[in-house]
Amino acid sequence: MRILILTSLPLGALSCGASIQSQQPSSSHSAEDSAVEDSRKRLAGDFISISLEDSYHREVQPQIGLTFDDEGNFKRQVASSIEEGVYVITPNRELVLYVEKVNGEQRPAARVEQYQISDERDEGFTLREGPSRRAIFLKR
């Protein structure tokens, strides 16, 4: 099954907070550029960031909470901001987030974010964006 990416975005990160969260993903695509293949793999549970690193920005990073379910839905909380949508994990172990709601408000089009999943284990995983950004998440 293929899911088309809904929008084109500039450089970015994990959400709408500071540094690693504040920009759009660097590996984004427009619907015309490509499609995303769903591996049918899922993350399930509540995760909290324990480490956020950005080689180019030295700022205090707010903690990120991520909740995933088996149906492919996610919720991300950074400070008082809550984003919701659906996610796909590709065969190449990329996590693709389609942010559909921000603080309960439906977006006109989903914002697409892509991250490489690395160091996946029972207690958590690491998300990477490009060579300089990474976030380590552990199960709550």
C-alpha positions in Angstrom: 0.0 0.0 0.0 1.3 3.5 -0.8 0.3 6.7 0.9 1.0 10.0 -0.9 2.7 12.8 1.0 0.4 15.7 1.2 2.6 18.8 1.3 6.0 20.3 0.6 8.0 21.6 3.5 11.4 23.3 4.2 14.1 22.2 6.6 13.0 21.0 10.0 12.7 18.8 13.1 10.6 17.0 15.7 7.8 19.5 16.3 6.8 23.1 17.0 9.1 23.7 20.1 12.7 25.0 20.1 15.6 23.9 17.8 15.2 20.2 17.2 11.4 20.7 17.3 10.9 24.1 15.6 11.7 23.6 12.0 10.2 21.4 9.3 12.0 18.1 8.3 14.8 18.3 5.8 13.7 15.1 4.1 10.2 16.2 3.2 8.7 15.7 -0.2 5.7 17.0 -2.1 2.9 14.7 -3.3 4.3 15.0 -6.8 7.8 14.0 -5.7 7.2 10.6 -4.2 4.9 8.2 -2.3 5.6 6.6 1.1 5.4 2.9 1.4 3.9 1.5 4.7 5.8 -1.4 6.1 2.8 -2.1 8.4 5.2 -1.9 11.4 3.9 0.1 14.4 5.2 1.7 17.5 2.9 1.4 20.5 2.9 3.2 23.8 4.0 6.4 25.5 7.5 7.7 25.1 9.4 10.7 26.5 12.5 12.3 25.2 15.5 11.9 27.4 18.1 13.5 25.1 17.8 16.0 22.3 21.0 16.9 20.4 21.6 19.3 17.6 25.2 19.9 16.5 24.4 23.3 15.2 22.2 24.8 17.9 23.0 25.1 21.6 19.7 25.7 23.3 17.8 24.1 26.2 15.4 21.7 24.6 11.9 21.1 26.0 11.0 17.5 26.7 8.9 15.8 24.0 6.1 13.3 24.8 5.1 10.9 22.0 2.1 8.5 22.1 1.6 5.9 19.4 -1.2 3.4 18.9 -1.4 0.2 16.8 -3.9 1.9 14.4 -1.2 4.3 13.2 -2.2 7.4 15.2 0.2 9.5 17.2 0.1 12.5 19.6 3.1 14.7 20.4 3.3 17.1 23.3 5.9 19.8 23.7 5.2 22.1 26.6 1.6 23.2 26.1 1.4 22.4 22.4 -0.3 19.2 21.3 -0.1 17.8 17.8 -2.0 14.8 16.5 -2.1 12.8 13.3 -1.2 9.5 11.7 2.2 7.9 11.2 3.8 5.3 8.9 7.0 3.4 9.2 8.6 2.7 5.9 10.6 -0.5 5.0 13.8 1.7 5.2 12.9 2.4 8.9 11.8 6.0 8.4 9.1 7.4 10.7 6.8 9.6 8.6 4.4 11.8 10.7 1.4 13.4 9.1 0.5 16.2 11.6 -3.3 16.8 11.1 -4.2 18.8 14.2 -2.4 21.4 16.3 -4.0 22.1 19.8 -7.2 20.5 18.6 -7.5 22.6 15.5 -7.6 20.8 12.1 -4.9 21.9 9.7 -6.0 22.7 6.1 -3.4 20.1 5.0 -1.3 17.6 6.9 2.3 18.7 7.7 4.7 15.9 6.8 7.8 15.1 8.9 10.3 12.3 8.3 12.9 10.8 10.7 15.2 7.9 10.5 14.6 5.3 13.3 17.8 4.0 14.8 18.7 2.1 18.0 15.2 0.6 18.3 14.8 -1.6 21.4 12.1 -2.7 23.8 12.5 0.3 26.1 12.8 3.0 23.4 14.3 4.3 20.1 16.3 7.1 18.6 15.0 9.4 15.9 17.6 11.1 13.6 17.1 14.0 11.2 20.1 14.5 9.0 23.6 14.2 10.4 23.3 16.7 13.1 20.0 16.1 15.0 18.9 13.2 17.1 16.4 12.6 19.9 16.4 9.6 22.2 13.0 8.4 23.5 12.3 5.9 26.3 9.0 4.3 27.3 7.2 5.9 30.2 
